[in-house]
Amino acid sequence: MHHVQRGVIASLASVTSRAVVPLRYRVNLPRGGAESSQRTRGLLFLSAGVSAALATRCNQMIISENGIGSINLPYVRSQLGAQATRSMHPNTIALMEVLVSRVIGSSFEILAPYRALTKAELLAKVPQEADVALTKTVSCDTGFAARVTNHSPCGRCTSCLLRRQSIYGAGRHRLDAGVEYRYPAAGSVAMSSMLWQVMRLRECLASGDPWQSLAEEFPEILFAEPHMTAREIVRLYQCYTDEWDQLVQAVSVGRAWSYEKGGV
């Protein structure tokens, strides 16, 4: 993972006038710990960012997460609680702001300027000069699990699929052209789950009251409303569902998609 990260950092440094300084730290856990879900990683990452900001005497930090990733609605109805990470959720960020401000005794702000954008919309804003850095990135849940060099991404986990969905939705197909995935996306459990979520989102958005329908089908979405307007959230998921057509066509699951859209 360090090798991949160094490659991305070096590529970013070549296209930006700002200094790109990586943070590296180790976490040693005692044996026999009860926590195995890794859901506390979000707090660790936020804390590392806050520490870096305070060390450089900044009273704010910017998070570049997109809206789909931050709200992170469950793909299936059996996905409950911590089974869907909330590490970058608007409510988590707000709580972290309060915690840090109280600890340091002054105001601290965590900005999320891309919260109302999809990952594809955010990617579309990235200049083409950064394409080399983008092609070096890895989003796979198991890409580093084998602990060997040059281990290709699986291509069928939700992280791989969301990455590809954003690439095709942004019209940046060339970023995916040279990637050799270990498995095909079509027919995978993750793809089926994500398409089912898209189908449900489409039905909600096509109703007379999209926000009310979304809240009934995905109650978790209400936790984002204090930090985003209902109109912003509806627009976010409308764009997200529209973007899926490009990836579905690319991975040749047209028959499944026809069913999802109400066909045979």
Order of alpha helices (4+ residues) and beta strands (2+ residues): alpha-alpha-beta-alpha-alpha-beta-alpha-alpha-alpha-alpha-alpha-alpha-alpha-alpha
